[in-house]
């Protein structure tokens, strides 16, 4: 991975870390002995939204990692099989 893509991926992971730290605070708030229905529903909504955001960010990091010639993911088994076939 070149330096530019590495820095971009690193920054995406920084944002994911911040999001996870916020979700930790949300889960701690959900453990309150004074938790009521309204608060519980709001905290659950916040966690659901954070989960979606985390999925989007993880997908973005994967896209950055797959760009360029130094891709970490090998070709699919179907593509490997096509390469192995010898012409008749």
C-alpha positions in Angstrom: 0.0 0.0 0.0 1.4 3.4 -0.9 1.9 6.2 1.6 -1.2 8.1 0.5 -3.6 5.1 0.8 -2.0 4.1 4.1 -2.6 7.6 5.5 -6.2 7.6 4.3 -6.9 4.1 5.8 -5.2 5.2 9.0 -7.5 8.2 9.3 -10.6 6.1 8.6 -9.5 3.9 11.5 -9.1 7.0 13.7 -12.7 7.9 13.0 -13.8 4.3 13.7 -12.0 4.4 17.0 -13.7 7.7 18.0 -17.1 6.1 17.1 -16.4 3.0 19.1 -15.4 5.2 22.1 -18.7 7.0 21.8 -20.6 3.8 21.6 -18.8 2.6 24.8 -20.2 5.7 26.6 -23.6 4.8 25.2 -23.5 1.3 26.5 -22.3 2.5 29.9 -25.3 4.9 30.0 -27.6 1.9 29.2 -26.4 0.2 32.4 -27.8 2.9 34.6 -30.1 1.7 37.4 -32.3 4.7 36.5 -32.7 3.7 32.9 -36.2 4.3 31.7 -38.0 3.2 28.5 -37.5 6.5 26.6 -33.7 6.5 27.4 -33.4 2.8 26.6 -35.0 3.3 23.2 -32.9 6.4 22.4 -29.7 4.6 23.4 -30.6 1.6 21.3 -31.3 3.9 18.3 -27.9 5.6 18.8 -26.1 2.2 18.9 -27.9 1.1 15.7 -26.9 4.2 13.9 -23.3 3.9 15.2 -23.3 0.3 13.9 -24.4 1.4 10.5 -21.7 4.2 10.5 -19.1 1.7 11.5 -20.1 -0.6 8.7 -19.8 2.2 6.2 -16.4 3.2 7.5 -15.1 -0.4 7.5 -16.3 -0.7 3.9 -14.4 2.5 3.0 -11.2 1.2 4.6 -11.5 -2.0 2.6 -12.0 -0.1 -0.6 -8.9 2.0 0.1 -6.9 -1.2 0.8 -8.0 -2.8 -2.4 -7.0 0.1 -4.6 -3.8 0.0 -6.6 -1.5 -2.8 -7.5 -0.6 -4.0 -4.0 -4.0 -5.5 -3.1 -4.0 -7.8 -0.1 -6.9 -9.8 -1.2 -6.1 -12.7 -3.6 -8.3 -13.4 -6.6 -11.4 -15.4 -6.1 -11.2 -19.2 -6.6 -13.2 -18.9 -9.8 -10.7 -16.4 -11.2 -7.8 -18.7 -10.2 -9.4 -21.6 -12.0 -9.7 -19.6 -15.2 -6.0 -18.8 -15.1 -5.1 -22.5 -14.7 -7.0 -23.7 -17.7 -4.7 -24.5 -20.6 -5.8 -23.6 -24.1 -6.9 -26.7 -26.2 
